[in-house]
Amino acid sequence: MDVMLYAFALADIRREFGLSGALAGALASATLLTSAFGGVLFGALADRIGRVRALIWSILAYSCFTALTATASSLAWLVLWRALVGVGLGGEWSAGSVLVAETWPSEHRGKAIGFMQSGWAIGYILAALLAAAVLPSAGWRPLFLLGLLPACLTLWIRRAVPEPEIWRASARRSAGVAALFHASLASRALLASLLGATVLFAYWGLFTWIPSYLSSPVASGGAGLSVVASSAWIVPMQIGAFFGYILFGFLADRFGRRPVFLFFVLGAAALVPVYGQWARRPAVLLALGPAIGFFGHGYFSVFGAMLAELFPSAIRATAQGLCYNVGRAASALAPFTIGALADRYGIGSALAFTSVFFLAGGLLILGLPETRGERLT
């Protein structure tokens, strides 16, 4: 929710600060770029001080800095707060995903990660509903103040969520980042980082700009919906995403990580050009939205499960944080690139370009081993 508030406030922020599409995209890129640092930092912390404590600090970071975004009086302050949001964003996934992976048994790990990832869809829906309720009457600054709400969750996490037994057993032998350069792990880390970079480029390039696509005038390649209507169109899309995350987990535990990942990214690659270039009528966009959400999100459930299964416990959080968030840093070019292409070719055509990266992700997954049923050590 906190991260996607920016996507819904993007049009208002552009008007207030006089930003081009490329520069507005670059602000989203700043968040993604710093998330790589946050992912590595909190991943290493999770291996050192525990998954739960690292998770708490990461949530506090992104929620507080989201709220401080509301105070930005210039472009420089806006860049600073959005960059610091990224540190918490990267850290939250690194600590949270390994916490879930180490808590659940191997035969149900994909399902557990799928449920965890589905929280992103719920948060996206909350951001859409809040934007529809707050933006027309109060503007974008009060919207970002609501980003402080997730900090309240840390009180419950501190009291109720225990550290996994696997981490307790391995806490004294935390290996550090250098262990990833060992020959047996380096190739896995490289391929996993490239895989993350391709599908994260596709994701952030597509979903950062979909709210603007829906609300942009038809003359500039958009769908021409109002802010309230575009938010309403986002909700069924994210309901599709919710089921995509969860169904991926069930299918991956049944058929394997790689074939199910291929099914999702190839489906996304086929649908995105249709959505961005040919489906301009509101009824068609509404009908295609759940499918875009389903295929465009569900494959993310592979990362929490597969990355945990590729690396040992002493370096698991560090490896997951590094691989996933280095990929996210590389994908930081996506909002800027899609924004620049939208300025030149129209936003619908720019969105269609992300299909190339979904296809690249499908090829890269073939280089990693199948890890279904792998028991964590």
Buried (B, 14 or more C-beta within 10 A) or exposed (E): BBBBBBBBBBBBBBEBBEBEBBBBBBBBBBBBBBBBBBBBBBBBBBBBBBBBBBBBBBBBBBBBBBBBBBEBEEBEEBBBBBBBBBBBBBBBBBBBBBBBBBBBEBEEBBBBBBBBBBEBBBBBBBBBBBBBBBBEEEBBBEBBBBBBBBBEBBEEBEEEBEBBEBBEEBBEEBBEBEBBEEEEBEEBBBBBBBBBBBBBBBBBBBBBBBBBBBBBEEEBBBBBBEBEBBBBBBBBBBBBBBBBBBBBBBBBBEBBBBEBBBBBBBBBBBBBBBBBBEBBEBEBBBEBBBBBBBBBBBBBBBBBBBBBBBBBBBBBBBBBBBBBBBBBBBBBBBBBBBBBBBBEEBBBBBBBBBBEBBBBBBEBBEBBEBBBEBEBE
